Amino acid sequence: MNNKLITVIIIIIILVLGITWFSQKDVAEPAMGESIKIGVITPLTGDLAFWGESSRLGAMLAERELKAEGYQVSVIVEDGQLAPTPSLNAAQKLVSQDGVDAIYSEFNPAAIAVSSFLADKNVFHLYDAAPESPLESNSHTFKTYIDYRQNCEDVARLIKNNRGIEKIGILKINQEFADLCLEGLREVYSEVEVESYNPGSLDFRTQISKLKIAEVEAVVNVTFAPENFAALRQMKELGLDALYVGVTDAFPPSLVAENKEVMTPGKVIVFGLPPATKPFIEKIKKLVPDAKVVDFQAFGLAYIHIKQITKALDGCEGNLSCASEEMAKNGAASEVGFLKFEERVAQFEPSIQEWKDDSFISIK
């Protein structure tokens, strides 16, 4: 009897151990690899909260669809407040407390602060901003957004070949992206009249007067919305009848509507990322009907890039060299005109528009 009891006990123990082992095996080996955590740093408060909220919604939809595909991914969004210190604090929290595997950050202050912080961390970084310098400090950092050097060269070539413009000037904000733009302009024009100003300046009368004396036929100003409309207004006041070239993002529809009197048809050209496609916008409206998506481009960038990051990290087991190689393999994403990554920089379909009939019309 004792022998039978011992045998039964042994069988029960074996069964329990077997069930426990299989249960643990299922948890440790999910179908699509290990769990992936991605942090997003974007302005959720302040003047650009509309962009940050749109990005947050795009990241959340990407997370939802990735989970439906079998990926174990979670997205954590932090408010960078469009400033270096809050962006850095957000990155520190995401790394030390949340243990993220990657960070997607937006705008220049976050790009520089976060990239510097991650230089010695085993965390993948994709930033949506203009500067190229963060790429130099970390070989596992990727960049998306406008390629200012290439885009400024493209628009310069267009206005020279199609408009016959021979003399060009630039109101150059003292920022890295304006330096990159100037490099692009000089690929087409050997001489460019340069008038510089500091961020936040809204009085360009001295610079515009000098450009008028130099008889420039076009003025390039890659800057922000308030500076754009101040420059256009002062050009009109001072009688500088020149083509104005700016960046699409710095002409938000609400401010354009308020400043139409300085928007001369055929005299304003903008370049930037291509708009989100109509089918993608319809998809967004269907899948997130209760959310207020103000900027579909912001939504689309976060959406495609969170998916790209997840799939690049999956299966690489924390090896950033492996993840970088996988990231570089990403093909086109038509939703927002993404073509590929080239030397860790996102390439997009070119988009140049001209102000005509109270709207921007695509000319390339």
N, C-alpha and C positions, 0 to 999 in steps of 0.2 A: 504493500500500500504506500509506503514511504517513497519507494522508487517511482511509482506512478505519479504521485504528487510532485516530486522533483521534476519529472519529465514535463508535466503540464506547466509548471512555473517557468521552466526554461523556454518552452514554446511561446508562452505569453511575452516573456522578455524579448525574444527574438522579433516577434511581430511588432511590439512597441518601438523597438530600436529601428526596425525597417521603415515603419511609417514615418518616424521622426526624420530619418535620413533623407527619404524621398521628399518630404515637406521642405526641409532645409535646402535641398538641391534645387527645387523649383524656385525658391526665393533668390538663391545666389546666382542662378543662371537664367535671367529673363530672355525672352525670345530675341530681342533686339539689342542685347548687350547690357552693360551696366547703366545704372541711373545717372542721368546727366542734369546738372544744374547750370542755368544760364542767368546771369544778372543783366539787367538793363538799366542804364543811367541816362535819364532824359529829363528835361524841365517839365514838371507837373504843376508848377506854380509860376506866376509872372507872365510877361508879355508873350512868351512862346509856349505857354501851357497847352494851347490848341494843338501844336505840333506833338508835344510829348504825350498828350492823351491819345492822339491818333496812333502814335507809335506803340503805346501800351496796348491798345486794342488789337493792333496788327500782331504783336508778339503773343497775345493771349489766343488769338485765332490759330496762329501757327502751332502753339502748344497743344491746343485741342485736336487739331488735325494730325499732328505727330503721334499723339497718344492713341488715336484711332488706328493709326498704321502699326502700332505695337511698340513705339519708342517710349522708354521710360524717361521722360523729360519734365522738368519743372522750371518755370520762368519766374524770377523775382525782380520786381520793378522798384527802383529808387529814384527820388527826386534830386537831380543834379543842380537845379535852380539856375542853370546857365552861368555858373560861377565855379572857379577852380576849387575853393575850399569845400563847399558842399559836395562837389563831384568826387573829390578825394576821400572825404568822409564816407560817402556812399560806397566807393570801391573798397575801402578798408573793412566796412561792415560786411559787404558781400563775400569778401575773401575769408576774413577771420571768423565771422559768426555763421554765415550761411554755407561756406565751403563750396563756392561756385567753381565750375570748371572753365567757364568762359564769361566774358563781359562784352556786351554790345553797348557802346556809348555814343552819345550824339552831341554835336556842336564843339567848337574849338576849345573852350575852357576844359571840358571833360576829356577831350582827346589827349591833350598835353598832360594834364594832371594824372589821369588814369594810366596812361602809357608809362610815365616815369615811375609810378608806384609799382606797376606790374613787371618792370624790367627784370627783377630777380625772383619773380613768382612763377609757378608752374600753372599759369592761367592764360588761356587763349584770349586775344583781344581783337575785335573788329570795331573800328570807329567810323562814324558817319560825320565827317567834317572836312574842312578844306586843307589843313596843313599836311605836309608830307614828312616833316621832321620826326614824328613818332615812329615812323617805319625804320628809322636809323637806329633807334635804341633797343629794338626788340625784333628779332627775326620771326617771331610767331605773332606778329601784329599785322592785320590787314586793314585796308582803307576802302571806304565807299564814299560816294558823293562826287561832286564835280571835279574833274581833272582841270584845274585852272590853266595850267600851262597849255595843254592841248586845246581846250575850248576857246581860249583867247586867241590862239593862233588860227583856229578855224574861222572865228567870226571876223578876224582881221583880213583873212584871205577873201572871205565872202564880200566884205564891203569894198575891198580894193578892186576885186575882179568884176563885181556886179554893179557897184555904185560909182566906180572910178575915183574913189577917195584916195588922195595922194598924201595928205598931211594929217597926222593923228596926234592926239594928246591924251594924257591920262591924269585924272584926279586920283592920286594913289594914296589910299589909306595906309598907314604904317602898320601893316599886318603881313604875315608870311604869304597869305594867299594872293595879295596884290603884287608882291614881288614875283610870284610864279606867273601871274597874268602878264606882267611886264616882259618877262622872258619870252612868253608866247607871242606877244605883239612884235617883239624885235626879230622874230623869225621871218616876219613878213615886211615890216618897216624898219629900215636901218636906223632911222632917226625917229624918236618918239619924244614929244614935249612932255616933261614930267613935272607935275605940281603936287607936292605931298601934303598930307594933313594927318592929324592925330585922331584916333577913335573918339567918337562923341562930338567932334566938331560939326557945326551946322552953318558956319559962316565961311563961304568959299569965294567971296567977292574978289579978294586979292588974287587968288589962283585963277579964277575965271577971267579976270581982266588980263592977266598975262597970257592965257591961252587965246584970248581974242586978239591981242596984239600979234601973237605968233601966227594968226590966221589959220588955226586948225579947222578941219572940216568935220572931224568927229571927236567926241570926248568919251573915253571909256572910264567907267567908275564902278568897280566891283566892290560893293559896300552893302549897307543895311537900308531898310526902308526909309527911315527919317532923313538920312543923308541924301538918298536918291531924290526925294521930292524937294528938299531944300536946294540941291544943286540945280535941278530943272527950273525951279522958280527963279533962282538968281541968274541963270543963263538967259532966261527970257527978259528979266529986268535990265540986264546989262547989254542985251542985244547980240548975244553970241548965237547965231543961227547955225548950229552944227548938229549933226546926228549924235544922239545920245545912246550909249551902249551900257547895259547893266545886266544884272543877274535875275533870272525869273523869280526866285524865292523872295527877292527884295521888292517885289511888286505885288503884294497881296491884294486880292480883289477889293476888299473893303477900303483900303487906302487909295487904290486907283480910282474908285468911285468918288472919293472925296477930293481928288486932285486932278480931275480930268482937264481943268483949264490949262494945266502945264504940259499935258500929254498931247503934243502935236502929231497928228496922223502922218505916218511915214518918216517920222523923225526920232522914234524910239525903238530900239532893238534890244531884245533880251535873249540870253542863252542860259542853258541849265540842263537839268535832268528831264527826260521825256515824261509826259504826264502818264498817270495810270490809265490802262486801257479801259474802254467802256464795258466789256464783258467782266473784267475784274471788279469794277465799281459796282456793277449789278450784283455780282456775287457777294460783295461786302454788305450791300444793303439788305440782301436776303438773309445772310448768316448772322449779322449783328444788327437787326432791325431797330432795337431799342437804344442803341448807342449813337452818340453824336460824333461821327467821323468828319472832322473839319478839313483835314488834309489827307487826301487819298494817297498821295505820294509818300508821305511819312508812314502811313499805314502799310503801304506796299513794301517799302524798304525793310521795315522791321519784320514783316511777314516772311519775305523771301530769305532774309539773312538769318533769322532764328532757325529756319529749316535747314539752311546750308550749314550752319555751325553745328547743329545737332547731328546731322548725318556725317559730317567730317570727324566729329569726336567719337561717334559710335564705333566701337571695335578697336579703337586706338589705345584703350586702357591708360589714359593719362599721358601718352607719348605725344608731345606737342609737335615734334618733327613729322610724325605720322599724320597728325591732324592737319598740319599746314599743307602737306602734300595732297591730302584728300580735298581740302578746301580749294586748292588751286585747280582741281579738276572740274569744278562746277561749270556746267554749261549755261546756256541762255535761260532767262526767266522773263517771258514776254510781258508779264503783268506790269512791270515798270521799266521795260526796255533794257534790262540787264543783259549784257553779252557774255562776259567772262571776267576772270581775274587775270591781270597781266602784271607780273612782278609785284604781286600782292596788292595791286590797285584795281578796283572795280572799273570795268569799261562799260559804257552805256551808249545806246543809239544817240547820235547827235540831235539836239533840239534847239533851233534858233527861230524866234518869233518876232513879228513886227506889229506895232500898234496901228490898227486901221479899223475904221467903222466901230469905234468904241469897244474893241476887243483885240487880243493878241492873236494874230494869224500866223500859222506855221509857214516858214519860208525855207526850212531845211529840216 
